[in-house]
């Protein structure tokens, strides 16, 4: 059982048990950008599971992770708090201290049966934080399946969900976390082409070179997105067959963006904007609409609690989405806030790249607190916990091409955007530069906009007590790193002996 800290977690509303409480099926992929569902406009990928939830519920056009890195993003989702409030959990390969209550714990206390399959809270070690069970719930991993390609995990995510449903006590609502390891790298090379996908139809973001290597790499990634979606589709079918679909809040999303250069582990849209669709017939007004209000994934925690008839505790700084579900005029939803601390510690001393961002409909403003550091990791592999150059970016054909051709015409600028140093402030005009490739900070004509966004960001950081703004202990560079790295640069063991970088 989870080691719980008993303080007022949540308060039951008067009507908490007077009506049927909804079940919750939370489906989360690993490293998928907003653009890569059919409902969001991709012409190649097939995502009938996501598309159905969007069609019968809500499709969110401006959903953002709290951090473009696995563990911190998942910690924010579970706790309903920004990563700068979560101490060690602001880093990947760290821990989630038990003093930070999670929505799953609160639902368990309220009588929900809670479980997960695949990748729950991860990667890191739970014991140093005072936990001995994954905060996503009771583990269901026994069912296996032969995946379509060898680089995929052999977990039968949907089958494990079916087992969970069989174990759910009669009369108890449930909360289940279906977390795949796809489309996290690595991929089976050429998998996309072997499924018959046409590389000529791939939309290549302008931040990448447009060639066959990159197009094939994107196809391989899309195959893994489809594997996740197939599991979602099977889980929906299981709910439908059992007669529980319409009393279940079904959420489909990703922890952060695609594992490509200038995407994952960056605050740009390719790394932080995620797909999000939610279906709940009992709570969604006018289903089938697109929601343009800005949301962070941490907003899901108070949403789940309120839907269950619970009052989120004051420590949760995120906002419930129930007003959005009702199609009320959204309040305080004109921006999303994103952050990074230490990803894989790929700089001298194992240090991170601390940065914060505000994303509005018109602009992305980023504040880099340590601009003298390499944002994508040091070019010196020996300075990286993963022992690879620019180690914040996963090894991949696209990355290799950029590194090997970085001095060539047509590639040099893209390589610099992927690997180069960045100034303290970045400002992007999204109307003229949707892919965030031209930094306007400090240029003529934007001083007023830049100052206004800086103030708006820092006011939010102060209100939510970010130590980098309000003062206090700032330990993210020095918290233990619990990752273990293989010779080819992949993190392979989530529970090794700790290594502390000084």
Secondary structure, 3 states (H helix, E strand, C coil): CCCCCCCCCEEECCCCCCCCCCEEEEEEECCCCCCCCCCCCCCCCCCHHHHHHHHHCEEECCEECCCCCHHHHHHHHHHCCCHHHCHHHHCCCECCCCCCCCHHHHHHHCCCEEEEEECCCCCECCHHHCCCCCCCCEECCCCECCCCCCCCCCECHHHHHHHHHHHCCCCCCEEEEEECCCCCCCCCCCHHHHCCCCHHHCCCCCCCCCCHHHHHHHHHHHHHHHHHHHHHHHHHHHHHHCCCHHHEEEEEEECCCCCCCCCCCCCCHHHHECCEEEECCCCCCCCCEEECCCEECCHHHHHHHHHCCEEECCCCCCCCCHHHHCCCCCCCCCCEEEEECCCCCCCHHHCCCCEEEEECCCEEEEEECCCCCCCCCCCCHHHCCCCCCCCCCCCCHHHHHHHHCCCCCCCHHHHHHHHCCCCCEEEEECCCCCCCCCCCCCCCCCHHHHHHHHHHHHHHHHHCCCHHHHCCCCCCCCCCECCCECCCCCECCCCCCCECCC
